[in-house]
């Protein structure tokens, strides 16, 4: 909370509020007589040097009256807030200490009173209690109480489920003690915050009532009353309106800004990361390839996360990209599809043409994306059929009936039972595996040449994973589409892919045939990854193989091999010079100074 | 859905009954002699007695209540103590004037806040356009705090007094609607636009929006078909709350602009101690808010099958 007050907004609003409080204390003493001094020779005068905001109907100085009115305006707001908190907080705490039935009744009452408009309650009380400041304070206090009660109730309920309250219940400390010792102290901060905002609201609301003539009554006056008196003469002395308007807005703003600054102080702030240097890697460029990526970089100013990735994909091929989380494999995939956030550098060509120059339509039909979590990647508000058909409607100009027919066909090809029924359903009505099939079917709508599947099985059950993998494999064989399959799971990649790229800290460190993974990996990191895959035959008396240390944060990577600190084979050179991808045999490339054999 | 609707309607009925009892009991809660207070200290006792008889105040309380309710059912809301006219006649046209203000303000709020908030979100996504973000949050934050009646006075001063473009007060023609509707809606537009922006930013960061971009849809479809429906529930929930709040807001705004509606009527009646009239207007406005809230809940329940409102 204290930190929040050091922000400019927090400090400024707190200073303004303190200023108002000081004004409320001293203004009646300093300017009280001037504000009350009737001067029949200067009635309803416009602003002048003697009376900057003019005079009122009895010749009294408007500026002095606005300053003096600070006391009543603030006092009434504070009183109303005390009433609101005094009723609302105990009432909201009731459900957490009452038995179940009592809690229900209290909740129902809070529900009802929250729904009732405050101003009407104020008018009701003004009728019953008689028009005046007392009715206004009570009305606004009572009307604000439900929001206090609701907040207290929600907070107390969240605290009530916590371990320390459960522990206190176990030792049976008694309900009252539970409330005063365990619940209320833990929710005090948000309550204080709400009190600040509620006081601002009360000030505005009571000013409104006084403005209507239902609040402060003559000879007393607050800002609302002054505004009410000045409004009919707005043509003659607009200055008289200015004083109360500025006072009300400034005070309301001060309370609210302070409340917001306090609220923001409890929220976390993102930390910026330092800059890192980078050097793009050289690329091999065979012709006739489907996809060619060279020197691809993705950076979030100033940190470079993907640092010069080069790769090629031949038509119909299944290429795996493996790496730990944070290695940049997903961003590489997004950058290939022109979907990456941040700034992207390097060249990506599809059939020899730069993807940046491709039209929406060409990109939309030739490259398909399958994302990790089908639960969040399908639009929850749209029917399945709609989400599939729109690809063809938009890119091929197909009429809806035709697009729907194709969608049905694609759903069948991903082996979804009763596709007609599924078309009319929303994503939340499908199982996880079925949703991922729908995502794949959606990708197939445009008959793509390249399917980029970003961890498509990570969010699914193991048995469903196998089905999806077999499906991708079959689809690639049937349609001739190439697949880039991104995963952190070595075993899955080895089973599905023909070729594998291993990424570490934003770079490709090794590229090899999947068949060579077990016996032929040359990079120590690849070997460590392979070794850390447990199988059923693993000796369970031995600890699981792990790689010591952790992968570096993108901002921590400097010159040298990023894996060197975790590498058993690293030499002095590894910490100084960055290894580039080098050919190692016909079908293998490795970025390592000491490749293993 | 049917069960939810039944429960929500049952809650509405209970709320309305409570409101009815409150408005009925109002005249009995007033200390002293309300009829004497309304007619003045010098009114002859015979007149006070006659008026009490007309108002059924000389009968037992249960009989008064049944008379009150049966009167309401037939549209008879009693007689004004001050003007001696039937309350329903006094209220009639004023009800239409107030409803017009509320409807126009609500249309302005939904029509302006949603595109404003969406545009601000699209411009400021991923930390872009910092200047726009600061201007937007500061501007809307300020406008959302300024109360309707202060904003109304400021608008009168600028557009009616200084510039002379629009009438100062009263209901004279189409142009006389502009300032009251603006005063009533601007704060809510700012508040809702802020919420729409935050909701839209949340939606834009969702995986399904990335999937929509992967389909290379035109911006219009991406935002209107894929994003808008997903922030509609939150927007309409807040919009519904604001609609209820507008009913209270008209009381203040009408008094700034001397608008011949229920808001000016209820304040005048309270000041003149015309309890029969005040009672009727409070009942009407309160019922309007309760019905609006219930309708909003039902509409939301129908629009979004997964709505959390149903669970509450």
Interface residues (C-beta under 8 A of the other chain):
Chain A: X112 X115 X116 X117 X118 X119 X120 X123 X124 X126 X127 X128 X131 X200 X204 X205 X207 X208 X211 X212 X213 X214 X227 X231 X234 X235 X238 X241 X245 X248 X249 X252 X253 X256 X260 X334 X337 X339 X341 X360 X361 X363 X364 X367 X368 X369 X371 X372 X373 X376 X377 X378 X379 X380 X381 X382 X390 X391 X394 X395 X426 X428 X439 X442
Chain B: X14 X15 X18 X19 X22 X26 X29 X30 X126 X141 X142 X145 X146 X147 X148 X149 X150 X153 X154 X156 X157 X161 X168 X206 X207 X208 X210 X211 X212 X213 X214 X215 X216 X217 X218 X221 X225 X226 X229 X230 X232 X244 X245 X247 X248 X249 X251 X252 X255 X256 X266 X267 X270 X271 X275 X278 X279 X282 X285 X286 X289 X290 X293 X304 X305 X306
